[in-house]
Amino acid sequence: MSLPHFPILRWGEAYESLDVDTVVHFATGEELCQVSQANPGLITRDMRQAHRARAALRAIPCDELCRRLSRAADLFTTANLPMGSGTQSPDEFVRCQSATTGLPEHMCRFNMSKLHHVLTNLDAILNSLTRGLSRSIMTQGYGVEGEVMRSMQANSPVLGMVLPSNSPGTHGLWLPVPALQIGLVLKPGPLEPWTPFRMAQAFFEAGLPRESIGLYPGGAEVGMAVVSHVQRTMIFGSKATVEQYRGNPAVQVHGPGFSKILFGDDCVDDWEHYLDLMVDSILLNGGRGCINCSGIWVSRHSREIADALAQRLGPVAPLPPTDPKAPLAAFTIAAQAQGVNTMIENGLRENGVEDLTAKYRGGDRLVSETRCAYLRPTIIHCDSPKRGLANTEFMFPFASVVECPQSEMLSAIGDTLVGTVISHDETFRRAAVDATNIDRLNLGAVPTTKLNWLQPHEGNIISFLYRERALQVE
């Protein structure tokens, strides 16, 4: 039986390339599908027609687009949708996504529900992100709000997305875009073609114009072509990628989160009350997300906290991806896990740094299998922010408990995507509000992994895709 084939979608039209990539099961090597590979020249040609994507969406009122996208959410989670020459059920989708990304199946289902939530709550999300702006102003480009003339100009007819393979939850960032009457140019991660293709089919079935979506699988050079030829692009990458595009208004980079929990001096003595919150922030979704906690900063009790976390997390071990209690995701490239393990071991040679999970683990951190590997949860104690592992993030449940005076915390933590500040000290809370190195701020006992889609995630997509400008009409 032939494998399912994912074509390139050139503004909704299927195009099969002679260059094909075969995607395999991370553990067994079983061939699961073939994916046509685009090339940079194809991107260059097709982006000349990008204006048609926006024109097709502008012909449909924003409210109607929201209704169709809500319908697409139901189709995505419940329907048999086209895949290759056949169809794919939701259960088949979950199995395939798990088989190539290494995520346990129950985490894949959880991420499906997250995407469904975004699409079925678009009206409220867009109202929040636009501060209640009439969407007719975005369609027409201008209009009167109250007694004030407002003008919103699209920065690009389409949004480019250079997507990763590690966490399907990142797809929630681009789902609202068609409701803003902006087209999509998606470059899937090589191991995760499933979500973009299935979501595109759900969009089409729900009545979105086919010409509003382009889907271009391929190598790194295809991602670079998207960045070069699309006027607004989101990409995902390392700290080096973030630095490469820093200051480029056309590119929004989602890199490591370095998300943290900070205890104020007034609450740190009660740290045991927050142990579940810390564990959940570190472990949820296999520790793969940029919103997972990678650092807990305290002025005292650092060793006690690290030891308590190590007791809870140290015994956590891999389970088969089909197990509904599987807590860890596999590294589908074993060498990547081996490299991370080596980096941690090198960091542990520094004085003042200790792996407190080692005594509770009952085995090695690195669990190697035939075609993949796992890293078991690791809690590091650092006696100072100056230690090399004090502000580090890895793609598994890893966190450093760092001892640091409260007065130095906000300047020492560096760039932080999510900062949960547990304190009733108004001076400390005010300083956290004013800290420009914290993107998402939680004041109080809020897990770093708890998202509120009514608020921006690493930049407001409205201000990225639209600009407000002066306009006068006689």
C-alpha distance (Angstrom), angle and dihedral (degrees) to the residues before:
residue distance angle dihedral
M1 . . .
S2 3.79 . .
L3 3.78 120.0 .
P4 3.81 121.2 -108.6
H5 3.80 109.8 -94.7
F6 3.77 123.7 -145.2
P7 3.81 110.3 -155.3
I8 3.76 128.2 -156.6
L9 3.81 110.1 -96.8
R10 3.80 109.8 -138.0
W11 3.79 100.2 -167.1
G12 3.79 89.6 -34.1
E13 3.80 96.6 -43.7
A14 3.80 116.3 116.5
Y15 3.81 115.5 -119.9
E16 3.81 121.8 -178.6
S17 3.77 116.2 -151.7
L18 3.78 127.5 -151.3
D19 3.80 86.2 -132.8
V20 3.81 106.6 77.6
D21 3.81 132.6 177.0
T22 3.81 120.1 -152.8
V23 3.82 115.3 -143.0
V24 3.81 115.6 -151.4
H25 3.81 139.4 -167.1
F26 3.81 108.6 -89.3
A27 3.80 94.1 -135.1
T28 3.82 105.8 32.2
G29 3.79 104.0 26.7
E30 3.81 90.4 -127.6
E31 3.80 111.0 158.8
L32 3.82 108.8 -116.6
C33 3.79 107.6 173.3
Q34 3.76 145.5 -18.0
V35 3.79 122.1 -122.6
S36 3.80 125.1 -159.1
Q37 3.79 110.8 -126.1
A38 3.80 121.5 -134.6
N39 3.79 124.3 -151.3
P40 3.81 131.9 -144.9
G41 3.80 92.5 -103.9
L42 3.80 90.5 60.2
I43 3.81 90.3 53.1
T44 3.79 90.9 49.6
R45 3.80 92.6 52.7
D46 3.78 97.3 42.6
M47 3.80 95.9 48.0
R48 3.80 88.2 65.3
Q49 3.81 85.5 73.0
A50 3.82 96.5 45.4
H51 3.82 92.0 111.5
R52 3.82 88.8 68.0
A53 3.80 90.9 64.4
R54 3.78 92.1 58.2
A55 3.80 92.8 42.6
A56 3.81 91.2 54.4
L57 3.81 91.8 50.6
R58 3.82 94.8 44.3
A59 3.78 88.3 58.4
I60 3.82 87.8 67.0
P61 3.84 119.6 65.1
C62 3.80 114.8 -113.5
D63 3.80 92.3 -119.6
E64 3.79 90.5 54.7
L65 3.81 90.4 48.4
C66 3.80 89.0 54.0
R67 3.80 90.1 52.3
R68 3.80 92.1 49.9
L69 3.79 91.9 47.6
S70 3.80 89.9 51.2
R71 3.79 87.5 53.9
A72 3.81 88.7 49.0
A73 3.81 89.2 55.2
D74 3.81 90.7 59.0
L75 3.79 91.5 46.7
F76 3.80 91.8 48.8
T77 3.80 92.7 54.2
T78 3.82 102.2 35.7
A79 3.82 113.2 19.6
N80 3.77 136.4 85.4
L81 3.80 101.6 -117.5
P82 3.82 131.8 -169.9
M83 3.78 115.5 -83.5
G84 3.75 118.6 171.8
S85 3.81 108.5 -45.7
G86 3.83 91.9 -24.8
T87 3.78 139.2 36.6
Q88 3.78 137.0 -89.2
S89 3.81 127.3 -142.5
P90 3.82 122.5 -145.7
D91 3.81 90.4 -107.2
E92 3.81 91.3 51.1
F93 3.80 88.9 49.4
V94 3.81 91.6 53.3
R95 3.81 92.4 48.3
C96 3.80 93.0 48.8
Q97 3.79 94.5 45.8
S98 3.79 91.4 49.7
A99 3.81 91.1 46.1
T100 3.80 93.7 58.6
T101 3.83 104.4 31.1
G102 3.81 98.5 41.4
L103 3.80 92.6 -126.4
P104 3.81 115.2 137.5
E105 3.79 112.8 -106.8
H106 3.80 94.7 -114.1
M107 3.83 89.3 57.5
C108 3.79 89.8 51.2
R109 3.81 89.4 53.5
F110 3.79 90.3 48.1
N111 3.80 90.5 53.2
M112 3.81 90.0 49.8
S113 3.80 88.7 56.5
K114 3.81 90.6 49.6
L115 3.81 91.2 54.3
H116 3.81 90.4 46.6
H117 3.81 89.2 53.1
V118 3.81 92.2 53.1
L119 3.80 94.4 49.8
T120 3.80 95.0 44.9
N121 3.81 92.8 49.6
L122 3.79 99.5 44.7
D123 3.78 94.9 119.5
A124 3.80 92.5 59.2
I125 3.81 92.8 39.2
L126 3.80 93.9 52.5
N127 3.80 92.4 44.2
S128 3.79 88.5 54.8
L129 3.80 96.8 44.1
T130 3.84 93.5 46.3
R131 3.82 93.0 42.0
G132 3.79 89.5 -120.7
L133 3.81 96.0 -52.8
S134 3.80 114.2 167.5
R135 3.80 107.0 -105.1
S136 3.79 90.9 -142.8
I137 3.81 85.9 72.1
M138 3.80 89.4 59.3
T139 3.81 90.8 47.8
Q140 3.80 97.1 47.5
G141 3.78 96.0 31.6
Y142 3.79 93.9 -122.4
G143 3.78 143.6 30.8
V144 3.78 144.8 147.5
E145 3.78 118.7 -81.3
G146 3.78 110.0 -172.8
E147 3.78 100.2 -38.2
V148 3.79 95.4 -34.8
M149 3.80 126.6 99.1
R150 3.81 109.3 -130.5
S151 3.79 126.6 -169.8
M152 3.80 126.3 -168.8
Q153 3.79 119.1 -174.5
A154 3.81 122.9 -166.7
N155 3.80 111.6 -122.3
S156 3.80 90.6 -152.9
P157 3.82 136.9 7.0
V158 3.83 88.9 -130.7
L159 3.78 139.5 25.7
G160 3.80 117.7 -131.2
M161 3.80 118.1 -145.0
V162 3.80 121.4 -165.9
L163 3.79 97.5 -168.1
P164 3.82 131.6 -157.7
S165 3.79 128.7 -133.6
N166 3.79 99.6 -137.6
S167 3.83 106.9 77.2
P168 3.82 125.7 22.1
G169 3.82 89.6 -159.3
T170 3.81 90.4 79.5
H171 3.81 89.4 74.8
G172 3.79 88.4 77.0
L173 3.80 88.3 77.4
W174 3.82 95.3 67.7
L175 3.80 100.5 36.5
P176 3.85 95.8 88.8
V177 3.81 92.9 52.4
P178 3.85 100.5 89.3
A179 3.83 89.1 52.2
L180 3.82 86.2 60.2
Q181 3.82 87.8 56.7
I182 3.80 92.2 -111.8
G183 3.82 120.3 129.0
L184 3.80 126.3 -128.3
V185 3.80 132.6 -121.5
L186 3.81 107.1 -173.0
K187 3.78 126.3 -169.2
P188 3.86 104.3 -172.1
G189 3.77 123.8 -144.5
P190 3.83 109.0 -102.1
L191 3.82 93.0 -116.2
E192 3.79 97.0 39.2
P193 3.82 110.6 52.2
W194 3.81 89.8 132.5
T195 3.80 102.3 83.3
P196 3.83 99.3 44.8
F197 3.82 92.6 46.9
R198 3.80 95.0 44.5
M199 3.80 92.9 44.9
A200 3.81 91.2 48.9
Q201 3.81 89.9 53.3
A202 3.81 90.4 48.4
F203 3.81 89.2 51.3
F204 3.81 91.7 51.0
E205 3.81 93.1 46.4
A206 3.82 89.1 50.9
G207 3.80 92.4 54.4
L208 3.80 106.2 -95.7
P209 3.82 112.5 146.6
R210 3.79 110.6 -95.7
E211 3.80 90.4 -139.8
S212 3.82 90.1 63.4
I213 3.83 93.8 74.0
G214 3.78 132.9 60.7
L215 3.79 120.2 -177.2
Y216 3.79 119.0 -167.7
P217 3.83 118.5 177.8
G218 3.77 115.3 -169.2
G219 3.77 147.8 106.8
A220 3.77 131.6 -55.3
E221 3.80 91.0 -75.8
V222 3.81 89.7 62.9
G223 3.80 90.2 53.1
M224 3.80 89.6 51.1
A225 3.81 90.1 50.4
V226 3.81 90.0 53.4
V227 3.81 90.2 51.7
S228 3.82 90.8 47.5
H229 3.81 98.7 46.8
V230 3.81 104.9 32.4
Q231 3.79 115.8 77.3
R232 3.81 94.0 -142.1
T233 3.82 122.4 29.8
M234 3.79 137.6 169.9
I235 3.77 117.2 -152.1
F236 3.81 134.9 178.4
G237 3.76 123.5 -142.7
S238 3.77 152.4 116.5
K239 3.78 130.2 -53.1
A240 3.81 87.4 -89.8
T241 3.83 89.8 56.9
V242 3.80 89.9 51.2
E243 3.81 90.5 52.6
Q244 3.81 92.0 46.1
Y245 3.80 92.9 59.8
R246 3.80 99.9 31.1
G247 3.78 108.6 133.9
N248 3.83 94.2 16.8
P249 3.84 104.9 124.3
A250 3.82 91.9 -163.4
V251 3.82 94.0 61.2
Q252 3.80 127.7 59.5
V253 3.80 109.7 -165.2
H254 3.79 123.4 -157.1
G255 3.77 106.5 -162.3
P256 3.79 136.0 154.7
G257 3.80 112.7 -27.4
F258 3.80 102.7 -149.4
S259 3.81 84.8 -163.0
K260 3.80 115.1 -174.1
I261 3.79 147.8 -172.9
L262 3.80 114.9 -137.5
F263 3.80 121.8 -164.6
G264 3.78 119.5 -154.1
D265 3.78 119.3 -139.0
D266 3.80 89.7 -108.3
C267 3.85 94.2 59.0
V268 3.79 105.8 29.6
D269 3.82 93.9 88.1
D270 3.82 87.0 62.2
W271 3.81 93.6 52.3
E272 3.83 93.1 128.8
H273 3.82 89.4 68.9
Y274 3.82 88.2 62.8
L275 3.80 99.5 44.7
D276 3.82 94.5 106.4
L277 3.81 90.2 49.5
M278 3.81 90.9 52.8
V279 3.81 93.3 47.0
D280 3.80 92.9 49.1
S281 3.81 92.4 47.2
I282 3.80 90.5 53.9
L283 3.81 100.8 39.1
L284 3.83 107.8 35.0
N285 3.83 115.2 114.4
G286 3.78 90.5 8.5
G287 3.80 91.8 -65.9
R288 3.79 90.3 -78.7
G289 3.78 100.7 124.2
C290 3.78 130.7 92.8
I291 3.82 86.1 -127.5
N292 3.81 93.2 58.7
C293 3.78 112.0 108.9
S294 3.81 112.9 -104.0
G295 3.81 98.0 168.3
I296 3.81 138.1 39.8
W297 3.79 113.0 -167.9
V298 3.79 121.6 -161.5
S299 3.79 137.7 160.1
R300 3.84 93.7 -139.2
H301 3.82 141.6 0.9
S302 3.81 89.0 48.0
R303 3.80 95.2 140.4
E304 3.82 93.1 45.4
I305 3.82 90.8 50.4
A306 3.79 92.9 46.5
D307 3.80 91.3 48.8
A308 3.82 92.8 49.2
L309 3.81 90.8 50.0
A310 3.80 90.5 46.7
Q311 3.80 90.9 53.3
R312 3.82 90.0 53.7
L313 3.80 98.7 40.7
G314 3.80 104.0 28.8
P315 3.84 95.7 77.1
V316 3.84 92.5 49.7
A317 3.81 107.6 116.5
P318 3.81 137.0 176.8
L319 3.79 119.7 -82.4
P320 3.83 128.3 -173.6
P321 3.83 111.7 -76.6
T322 3.80 89.6 -117.6
D323 3.82 91.8 59.9
P324 3.84 109.6 103.7
K325 3.82 89.0 -141.2
A326 3.83 96.9 49.0
P327 3.83 103.9 138.0
L328 3.79 101.8 -174.5
A329 3.79 137.1 59.5
A330 3.77 121.2 -137.9
F331 3.79 124.4 -116.7
T332 3.79 97.7 -124.5
I333 3.81 89.0 -159.1
A334 3.79 104.3 57.1
A335 3.80 93.5 -161.8
Q336 3.80 89.7 61.7
A337 3.80 91.4 58.2
Q338 3.80 90.5 46.0
G339 3.80 90.3 51.8
V340 3.79 93.1 50.1
N341 3.80 90.7 48.3
T342 3.80 90.3 52.5
M343 3.82 91.3 50.4
I344 3.80 90.5 52.9
E345 3.80 92.9 47.4
N346 3.80 90.6 50.3
G347 3.81 90.3 50.2
L348 3.79 91.0 51.6
R349 3.80 90.2 63.1
E350 3.81 89.2 73.5
N351 3.80 116.8 97.3
G352 3.79 113.4 -108.1
V353 3.82 94.1 32.2
E354 3.82 124.1 103.6
D355 3.81 137.6 168.3
L356 3.79 103.4 -133.7
T357 3.82 93.9 -177.8
A358 3.81 92.2 66.8
K359 3.82 94.0 82.8
Y360 3.81 93.0 49.0
R361 3.79 98.0 41.5
G362 3.77 100.8 76.7
G363 3.80 91.4 -151.4
D364 3.77 144.7 23.9
R365 3.79 124.1 -44.3
L366 3.80 89.8 -129.7
V367 3.80 114.8 66.3
S368 3.80 109.5 -171.2
E369 3.79 122.9 -161.8
T370 3.79 131.2 -179.9
R371 3.81 98.1 -83.9
C372 3.81 104.3 4.9
A373 3.79 143.4 24.6
Y374 3.79 141.7 -141.3
L375 3.79 132.2 -146.1
R376 3.79 115.3 -148.6
P377 3.82 119.8 -137.8
T378 3.78 114.7 -75.3
I379 3.81 129.4 -162.7
I380 3.79 115.6 -167.3
H381 3.80 124.6 -163.9
C382 3.81 115.2 -147.2
D383 3.79 120.0 -174.0
S384 3.81 91.9 -157.7
P385 3.82 140.2 22.7
K386 3.80 87.0 -120.3
R387 3.81 93.5 73.1
G388 3.79 116.3 107.9
L389 3.83 94.8 -122.4
A390 3.80 93.9 45.5
N391 3.80 94.2 94.4
T392 3.79 106.1 26.1
E393 3.79 134.0 125.3
F394 3.78 130.3 -159.3
M395 3.81 133.6 178.2
F396 3.81 96.3 -103.5
P397 3.83 135.1 54.5
F398 3.80 99.2 -58.1
A399 3.80 127.8 144.5
S400 3.77 137.2 164.6
V401 3.79 120.7 -144.3
V402 3.79 103.7 -146.9
E403 3.80 126.6 -164.9
C404 3.79 110.3 -141.8
P405 3.83 134.9 147.3
Q406 3.80 112.4 -102.1
S407 3.81 90.1 -123.2
E408 3.83 90.3 61.5
M409 3.82 101.1 38.3
L410 3.79 102.0 91.0
S411 3.79 93.6 49.5
A412 3.81 94.1 42.1
I413 3.82 100.9 48.7
G414 3.83 94.8 71.4
D415 3.80 122.7 -159.1
T416 3.80 109.2 -2.9
L417 3.80 125.3 -176.4
V418 3.82 95.3 -165.1
G419 3.78 122.1 19.2
T420 3.81 119.2 -175.7
V421 3.81 109.2 -165.5
I422 3.80 113.3 -164.4
S423 3.78 104.7 -164.6
H424 3.79 141.9 105.2
D425 3.81 91.8 -153.4
E426 3.80 103.4 118.4
T427 3.80 92.7 -157.1
F428 3.81 91.8 54.7
R429 3.81 92.1 43.2
R430 3.81 91.0 50.5
A431 3.80 90.8 49.7
A432 3.83 88.7 51.9
V433 3.82 90.6 50.6
D434 3.80 88.9 52.8
A435 3.83 94.9 45.0
T436 3.81 106.7 111.6
N437 3.82 92.0 -166.3
I438 3.84 91.5 69.5
D439 3.80 113.7 78.7
R440 3.82 103.2 -177.2
L441 3.79 112.8 27.6
N442 3.81 124.7 -161.3
L443 3.79 115.4 -170.2
G444 3.78 107.4 -160.0
A445 3.78 136.1 4.5
V446 3.81 99.4 -21.3
P447 3.83 119.1 137.8
T448 3.79 113.1 -120.5
T449 3.81 87.5 -125.9
K450 3.82 94.9 59.6
L451 3.81 108.3 103.8
N452 3.77 128.1 -166.1
W453 3.80 108.1 -156.6
L454 3.82 90.0 -162.5
Q455 3.79 87.2 72.7
P456 3.82 129.5 60.3
H457 3.77 120.6 -90.7
E458 3.81 110.8 -145.7
G459 3.79 94.1 -26.0
N460 3.78 131.8 -8.2
I461 3.79 109.8 -86.0
I462 3.82 89.6 -148.8
S463 3.80 93.5 61.6
F464 3.81 89.5 43.6
L465 3.81 94.7 53.3
Y466 3.82 99.4 32.6
R467 3.76 136.3 38.5
E468 3.76 127.4 -156.7
R469 3.77 113.7 -131.3
A470 3.80 139.3 173.2
L471 3.80 115.7 -92.4
Q472 3.79 131.4 168.1
V473 3.80 126.8 -166.3
E474 3.83 125.8 -167.2
